[in-house]
Amino acid sequence: MSDLKTKPTNASVDEFLNSVEHPQRREDGFELLRMMKEITKEEPTMWGPSIVGFGSYHYKYESGREGEMPITGFSPRKKSLTVYIMSGFEKYQHLLEKLGKHKTGKSCLYINKLEDVDRVVLKEIIRKSVEQHIDE
């Protein structure tokens, strides 16, 4: 089994965010940082070279593969801001309909810029996702 690249590091979150070339992504990254700190009451940790994560949980698949992942997090990628909603989106369809311009993957919410979405709705999705992991 290969070693996971997505694991906590000692890298500086502020240095990482300050290194984001795109000014809007950098600004949105710092806003997401504040938002997630407020929601999770956790300090951020770099997970791998490009994910800012909050908290952690242990997972184990039926295949036997297991590891640790952040409960929530984000990455200011070149194409979009990626917000990690580890519980997936099945329970949040009604909120996604109100969110604004976005795309989703299995556990990824892709946003071009924060001004494209309703921040109150985004906070609610993140909060509910975090609570779901805490309750499990």
N, CA, C and O of each residue as an XYZ file, in Angstrom:
544
protein
N       0.849     -1.175      0.000
C       0.000      0.000      0.000
C       0.893      1.237      0.000
O       1.872      1.300      0.743
N       0.553      2.222     -0.838
C       1.384      3.419     -0.936
C       1.153      4.346      0.248
O       0.102      4.332      0.890
N       2.178      5.153      0.512
C       2.102      6.110      1.612
C       1.227      7.292      1.190
O       1.356      7.788      0.070
N       0.354      7.736      2.062
C      -0.524      8.864      1.748
C       0.256     10.164      1.713
O       1.095     10.417      2.577
N      -0.025     10.998      0.700
C       0.600     12.314      0.611
C      -0.137     13.320      1.484
O       0.445     14.295      1.960
N      -1.417     13.068      1.684
C      -2.233     13.996      2.464
C      -2.150     13.628      3.937
O      -2.937     12.835      4.453
N      -1.169     14.230      4.592
C      -1.008     14.027      6.024
C      -0.506     15.331      6.629
O       0.068     16.161      5.923
N      -0.716     15.521      7.927
C      -0.328     16.782      8.561
C       1.178     17.042      8.448
O       1.996     16.126      8.535
N       1.509     18.298      8.256
C       2.911     18.721      8.210
C       3.102     19.866      9.197
O       2.139     20.352      9.790
N       4.335     20.289      9.369
C       4.641     21.436     10.221
C       4.755     22.731      9.432
O       5.164     23.754      9.982
N       4.401     22.702      8.153
C       4.501     23.896      7.313
C       3.574     24.992      7.835
O       2.548     24.711      8.453
N       3.946     26.227      7.579
C       3.171     27.380      8.021
C       1.979     27.636      7.096
O       2.139     27.775      5.883
N       0.791     27.695      7.684
C      -0.423     27.988      6.926
C      -0.339     29.405      6.349
O      -0.655     29.614      5.178
N       0.084     30.379      7.164
C       0.190     31.757      6.687
C       1.178     31.881      5.531
O       0.902     32.570      4.549
N       2.324     31.218      5.645
C       3.307     31.265      4.554
C       2.724     30.654      3.288
O       2.909     31.190      2.195
N       2.017     29.528      3.434
C       1.395     28.903      2.272
C       0.403     29.861      1.619
O       0.456     30.081      0.409
N      -0.498     30.428      2.412
C      -1.505     31.315      1.835
C      -0.870     32.570      1.237
O      -1.314     33.047      0.193
N       0.146     33.097      1.875
C       0.832     34.269      1.317
C       1.548     33.948      0.012
O       1.833     34.854     -0.770
N       1.845     32.671     -0.238
C       2.533     32.279     -1.468
C       1.578     32.070     -2.644
O       2.031     31.858     -3.769
N       0.272     32.125     -2.405
C      -0.707     31.944     -3.483
C      -0.583     33.136     -4.435
O      -0.744     34.289     -4.034
N      -0.298     32.839     -5.687
C      -0.027     33.901     -6.664
C      -1.247     34.740     -6.993
O      -1.151     35.965     -7.066
N      -2.381     34.109     -7.192
C      -3.597     34.817     -7.606
C      -4.119     35.644     -6.432
O      -4.482     35.077     -5.401
N      -4.165     36.988     -6.565
C      -4.547     37.840     -5.427
C      -5.935     37.532     -4.853
O      -6.113     37.528     -3.635
N      -6.916     37.274     -5.723
C      -8.269     36.979     -5.232
C      -8.301     35.656     -4.481
O      -8.944     35.552     -3.436
N      -7.610     34.638     -5.007
C      -7.556     33.334     -4.326
C      -6.867     33.470     -2.975
O      -7.290     32.864     -1.990
N      -5.800     34.271     -2.934
C      -5.079     34.479     -1.668
C      -6.011     35.141     -0.648
O      -6.102     34.694      0.496
N      -6.697     36.199     -1.063
C      -7.627     36.903     -0.167
C      -8.752     35.971      0.281
O      -9.096     35.936      1.463
N      -9.323     35.221     -0.654
C     -10.389     34.274     -0.311
C      -9.868     33.178      0.612
O     -10.596     32.710      1.487
N      -8.613     32.763      0.425
C      -8.006     31.756      1.292
C      -7.944     32.234      2.732
O      -8.251     31.483      3.657
N      -7.544     33.490      2.920
C      -7.485     34.017      4.281
C      -8.889     34.165      4.877
O      -9.073     33.994      6.082
N      -9.876     34.482      4.038
C     -11.244     34.558      4.551
C     -11.755     33.172      4.946
O     -12.398     33.025      5.985
N     -11.476     32.164      4.134
C     -11.862     30.791      4.495
C     -11.146     30.344      5.765
O     -11.727     29.643      6.594
N      -9.899     30.743      5.918
C      -9.145     30.425      7.132
C      -9.870     30.953      8.363
O     -10.075     30.223      9.332
N     -10.255     32.221      8.322
C     -10.983     32.826      9.462
C     -12.325     32.126      9.687
O     -12.702     31.832     10.822
N     -13.033     31.866      8.597
C     -14.347     31.227      8.680
C     -14.249     29.843      9.319
O     -15.030     29.512     10.211
N     -13.299     29.043      8.868
C     -13.186     27.675      9.378
C     -12.649     27.634     10.802
O     -13.024     26.753     11.577
N     -11.783     28.566     11.155
C     -11.313     28.636     12.545
C     -12.498     28.931     13.462
O     -12.630     28.330     14.529
N     -13.351     29.854     13.042
C     -14.529     30.220     13.837
C     -15.488     29.032     13.969
O     -16.002     28.767     15.055
N     -15.725     28.325     12.877
C     -16.669     27.206     12.881
C     -16.136     26.022     13.680
O     -16.856     25.444     14.495
N     -14.878     25.662     13.449
C     -14.332     24.443     14.056
C     -13.750     24.651     15.444
O     -13.614     23.697     16.211
N     -13.404     25.899     15.774
C     -12.707     26.203     17.038
C     -11.362     25.469     17.091
O     -10.846     25.195     18.174
N     -10.798     25.151     15.923
C      -9.519     24.440     15.800
C      -8.498     25.355     15.143
O      -8.851     26.278     14.408
N      -7.232     25.086     15.418
C      -6.154     25.772     14.715
C      -5.895     25.022     13.404
O      -5.998     23.796     13.369
N      -5.563     25.732     12.341
C      -5.322     25.077     11.060
C      -3.983     24.352     11.022
O      -3.041     24.712     11.727
N      -3.922     23.335     10.192
C      -2.709     22.562      9.951
C      -2.581     22.356      8.452
O      -3.577     22.124      7.767
N      -1.374     22.439      7.947
C      -1.155     22.085      6.548
C      -1.204     20.566      6.433
O      -0.548     19.855      7.194
N      -1.979     20.081      5.485
C      -2.061     18.655      5.162
C      -1.459     18.517      3.776
O      -2.027     18.991      2.793
N      -0.311     17.869      3.701
C       0.399     17.819      2.434
C       0.851     19.231      2.075
O       0.858     20.116      2.931
N       1.222     19.445      0.834
C       1.767     20.754      0.460
C       0.734     21.847      0.199
O       1.099     23.019      0.100
N      -0.573     21.484      0.083
C      -1.507     22.514     -0.382
C      -2.902     22.500      0.224
O      -3.784     23.198     -0.277
N      -3.134     21.734      1.283
C      -4.460     21.705      1.916
C      -4.350     22.271      3.323
O      -3.516     21.837      4.118
N      -5.199     23.243      3.618
C      -5.308     23.788      4.970
C      -6.442     23.016      5.635
O      -7.598     23.120      5.223
N      -6.109     22.243      6.662
C      -7.103     21.385      7.287
C      -7.372     21.758      8.731
O      -6.554     22.399      9.391
N      -8.540     21.342      9.207
C      -8.983     21.608     10.575
C      -9.462     20.310     11.194
O     -10.288     19.601     10.620
N      -8.931     20.004     12.382
C      -9.305     18.772     13.059
C      -8.819     17.568     12.268
O      -8.124     17.711     11.262
N      -9.189     16.388     12.730
C      -8.873     15.173     11.982
C      -9.833     14.067     12.398
O     -10.429     14.101     13.474
N      -9.961     13.104     11.524
C     -10.749     11.914     11.842
C     -10.073     10.711     11.204
O      -9.352     10.828     10.214
N     -10.323      9.567     11.793
C      -9.759      8.314     11.287
C     -10.792      7.649     10.389
O     -11.967      7.563     10.746
N     -10.354      7.176      9.216
C     -11.259      6.436      8.338
C     -10.674      5.057      8.058
O      -9.464      4.844      8.134
N     -11.559      4.140      7.736
C     -11.135      2.802      7.333
C     -12.126      2.297      6.299
O     -13.325      2.210      6.561
N     -11.612      1.967      5.124
C     -12.447      1.451      4.047
C     -12.579     -0.062      4.161
O     -11.783     -0.718      4.833
N     -13.589     -0.605      3.499
C     -13.784     -2.058      3.492
C     -12.574     -2.771      2.917
O     -12.304     -3.921      3.263
N     -11.842     -2.092      2.038
C     -10.644     -2.675      1.416
C      -9.513     -2.859      2.426
O      -8.533     -3.552      2.153
N      -9.657     -2.227      3.603
C      -8.610     -2.288      4.609
C      -7.750     -1.030      4.654
O      -7.022     -0.803      5.620
N      -7.837     -0.222      3.615
C      -7.075      1.028      3.598
C      -7.634      1.955      4.681
O      -8.848      2.103      4.822
N      -6.735      2.569      5.436
C      -7.173      3.472      6.484
C      -6.172      4.608      6.632
O      -5.049      4.543      6.130
N      -6.601      5.638      7.326
C      -5.723      6.779      7.538
C      -6.431      7.894      8.275
O      -7.497      7.697      8.858
N      -5.825      9.064      8.241
C      -6.365     10.264      8.874
C      -6.591     11.320      7.813
O      -5.817     11.440      6.863
N      -7.639     12.073      7.978
C      -7.942     13.206      7.099
C      -8.469     14.344      7.958
O      -8.960     14.116      9.064
N      -8.369     15.574      7.453
C      -8.967     16.683      8.202
C     -10.495     16.574      8.166
O     -11.061     16.033      7.215
N     -11.148     17.081      9.188
C     -12.614     17.081      9.212
C     -13.156     18.008      8.140
O     -14.158     17.707      7.492
N     -12.490     19.130      7.960
C     -12.810     20.051      6.875
C     -11.536     20.790      6.522
O     -10.552     20.745      7.261
N     -11.561     21.458      5.406
C     -10.391     22.203      4.984
C     -10.627     22.835      3.628
O     -11.730     22.794      3.083
N      -9.561     23.422      3.093
C      -9.671     24.065      1.794
C      -8.298     24.151      1.146
O      -7.265     23.973      1.793
N      -8.321     24.427     -0.145
C      -7.092     24.680     -0.880
C      -7.378     25.706     -1.967
O      -8.300     25.526     -2.762
N      -6.596     26.782     -2.007
C      -6.755     27.771     -3.077
C      -6.005     27.296     -4.327
O      -4.877     27.721     -4.575
N      -6.624     26.432     -5.096
C      -6.016     25.854     -6.299
C      -6.028     26.876     -7.439
O      -6.705     27.900     -7.356
N      -5.276     26.589     -8.498
C      -5.206     27.518     -9.631
C      -6.563     27.720    -10.291
O      -6.921     28.848    -10.631
N      -7.330     26.635    -10.479
C      -8.608     26.729    -11.180
C      -9.753     27.201    -10.292
O     -10.694     27.827    -10.779
N      -9.686     26.908     -8.994
C     -10.790     27.264     -8.106
C     -10.370     27.103     -6.654
O      -9.335     26.514     -6.344
N     -11.200     27.642     -5.780
C     -11.069     27.344     -4.352
C     -11.724     25.988     -4.153
O     -12.850     25.769     -4.599
N     -11.038     25.094     -3.501
C     -11.607     23.788     -3.214
C     -11.863     23.708     -1.719
O     -10.939     23.827     -0.914
N     -13.131     23.504     -1.350
C     -13.519     23.361      0.045
C     -13.842     21.882      0.261
O     -14.631     21.291     -0.476
N     -13.220     21.302      1.278
C     -13.391     19.873      1.540
C     -14.498     19.649      2.565
O     -14.389     20.040      3.727
N     -15.561     19.010      2.099
C     -16.719     18.645      2.922
C     -16.695     17.124      2.985
O     -17.317     16.448      2.165
N     -15.965     16.590      3.972
C     -15.648     15.165      3.999
C     -16.872     14.258      4.112
O     -16.805     13.082      3.752
N     -17.970     14.783      4.599
C     -19.169     13.957      4.712
C     -19.911     13.850      3.383
O     -20.912     13.139      3.293
N     -19.437     14.545      2.355
C     -20.127     14.543      1.068
C     -21.298     15.517      1.097
O     -21.461     16.273      2.055
N     -22.112     15.496      0.046
C     -23.144     16.521     -0.113
C     -24.566     16.002     -0.078
O     -25.510     16.772     -0.252
N     -24.732     14.710      0.143
C     -26.056     14.093      0.110
C     -27.063     14.819      1.002
O     -28.210     15.022      0.603
N     -26.645     15.208      2.198
C     -27.554     15.834      3.161
C     -27.694     17.345      2.969
O     -28.447     17.993      3.696
N     -26.982     17.906      2.005
C     -26.926     19.368      1.893
C     -27.490     19.902      0.576
O     -27.229     21.049      0.213
N     -28.256     19.086     -0.138
C     -28.777     19.521     -1.436
C     -29.593     20.808     -1.329
O     -29.474     21.689     -2.180
N     -30.420     20.921     -0.288
C     -31.245     22.120     -0.123
C     -30.377     23.358      0.083
O     -30.751     24.449     -0.348
N     -29.225     23.207      0.732
C     -28.310     24.326      0.927
C     -27.534     24.626     -0.352
O     -27.307     25.790     -0.682
N     -27.129     23.592     -1.068
C     -26.393     23.796     -2.315
C     -27.229     24.580     -3.320
O     -26.695     25.367     -4.102
N     -28.544     24.360     -3.295
C     -29.428     25.082     -4.206
C     -29.421     26.587     -3.935
O     -29.696     27.379     -4.836
N     -29.111     26.980     -2.711
C     -29.089     28.391     -2.323
C     -27.682     28.984     -2.335
O     -27.520     30.191     -2.159
N     -26.662     28.147     -2.540
C     -25.275     28.575     -2.370
C     -24.819     29.592     -3.394
O     -24.134     30.555     -3.047
N     -25.181     29.399     -4.637
C     -24.656     30.246     -5.702
C     -23.817     29.394     -6.643
O     -23.931     28.168     -6.656
N     -22.981     30.048     -7.423
C     -22.195     29.384     -8.466
C     -21.128     28.475     -7.852
O     -20.245     28.934     -7.128
N     -21.226     27.169     -8.157
C     -20.290     26.180     -7.624
C     -20.399     24.892     -8.415
O     -21.311     24.715     -9.223
N     -19.460     24.001     -8.172
C     -19.499     22.629     -8.676
C     -19.132     21.736     -7.500
O     -18.525     22.187     -6.528
N     -19.506     20.471     -7.600
C     -19.143     19.532     -6.529
C     -18.515     18.277     -7.109
O     -18.793     17.880     -8.241
N     -17.662     17.666     -6.303
C     -17.133     16.327     -6.538
C     -17.631     15.490     -5.372
O     -18.576     15.890     -4.693
N     -17.029     14.354     -5.127
C     -17.499     13.494     -4.043
C     -17.479     14.207     -2.687
O     -18.476     14.199     -1.965
N     -16.356     14.817     -2.348
C     -16.231     15.561     -1.085
C     -15.672     16.959     -1.302
O     -15.263     17.620     -0.347
N     -15.652     17.409     -2.547
C     -15.060     18.701     -2.873
C     -16.114     19.672     -3.394
O     -16.935     19.340     -4.249
N     -16.060     20.864     -2.857
C     -16.904     21.954     -3.312
C     -15.985     22.926     -4.034
O     -15.060     23.470     -3.431
N     -16.230     23.148     -5.317
C     -15.381     24.014     -6.129
C     -16.061     25.361     -6.325
O     -17.188     25.440     -6.813
N     -15.356     26.419     -5.936
C     -15.872     27.777     -6.032
C     -14.820     28.616     -6.740
O     -13.639     28.548     -6.401
N     -15.237     29.399     -7.714
C     -14.281     30.256     -8.405
C     -13.771     31.356     -7.477
O     -12.565     31.560     -7.338
N     -14.706     32.057     -6.848
C     -14.354     33.089     -5.859
C     -15.496     33.199     -4.863
O     -16.650     32.922     -5.191
N     -15.162     33.609     -3.640
C     -16.185     33.650     -2.584
C     -17.334     34.597     -2.902
O     -18.455     34.385     -2.442
N     -17.070     35.633     -3.678
C     -18.166     36.551     -4.004
C     -19.236     35.896     -4.880
O     -20.322     36.450     -5.050
N     -18.933     34.719     -5.437
C     -19.910     33.985     -6.250
C     -20.930     33.217     -5.414
O     -21.930     32.731     -5.943
N     -20.675     33.107     -4.099
C     -21.550     32.296     -3.260
C     -22.065     33.090     -2.062
O     -21.501     34.115     -1.681
N     -23.145     32.590     -1.487
C     -23.700     33.160     -0.267
C     -22.873     32.624      0.902
O     -22.906     31.429      1.198
N     -22.140     33.506      1.555
C     -21.248     33.082      2.634
C     -21.996     32.483      3.820
O     -21.474     31.590      4.487
N     -23.182     32.950      4.088
C     -23.985     32.399      5.190
C     -24.317     30.934      4.893
O     -24.236     30.085      5.780
N     -24.683     30.645      3.666
C     -24.995     29.270      3.267
C     -23.730     28.417      3.295
O     -23.767     27.275      3.751
N     -22.612     28.960      2.813
C     -21.352     28.226      2.845
C     -20.975     27.868      4.283
O     -20.579     26.735      4.558
N     -21.098     28.826      5.195
C     -20.797     28.560      6.608
C     -21.690     27.451      7.154
O     -21.235     26.601      7.918
N     -22.948     27.463      6.764
C     -23.891     26.451      7.248
C     -23.507     25.057      6.747
O     -23.574     24.087      7.503
N     -23.106     24.953      5.481
C     -22.679     23.667      4.937
C     -21.452     23.163      5.698
O     -21.394     21.999      6.095
N     -20.478     24.043      5.896
C     -19.265     23.647      6.616
C     -19.605     23.251      8.052
O     -19.136     22.222      8.540
N     -20.419     24.062      8.729
C     -20.783     23.791     10.120
C     -21.489     22.438     10.255
O     -21.148     21.642     11.130
N     -22.464     22.182      9.394
C     -23.202     20.921      9.459
C     -22.285     19.723      9.172
O     -22.411     18.676      9.808
N     -21.378     19.879      8.229
C     -20.434     18.814      7.910
C     -19.526     18.507      9.099
O     -19.287     17.343      9.419
N     -19.018     19.559      9.753
C     -18.157     19.385     10.924
C     -18.935     18.704     12.044
O     -18.430     17.776     12.675
N     -20.157     19.159     12.294
C     -20.983     18.557     13.337
C     -21.254     17.092     13.072
O     -21.274     16.285     14.001
N     -21.464     16.739     11.806
C     -21.727     15.351     11.435
C     -20.532     14.471     11.808
O     -20.717     13.362     12.308
N     -19.315     14.951     11.571
C     -18.130     14.167     11.914
C     -17.933     14.067     13.416
O     -17.494     13.035     13.924
N     -18.253     15.129     14.122
C     -18.115     15.119     15.586
C     -19.118     14.145     16.198
O     -18.812     13.461     17.175
N     -20.330     14.084     15.612
C     -21.385     13.225     16.149
C     -21.172     11.743     15.839
O     -21.778     10.884     16.481
N     -20.316     11.437     14.861
C     -20.133     10.017     14.469
C     -19.259      9.267     15.429
O     -19.013      8.076     15.239
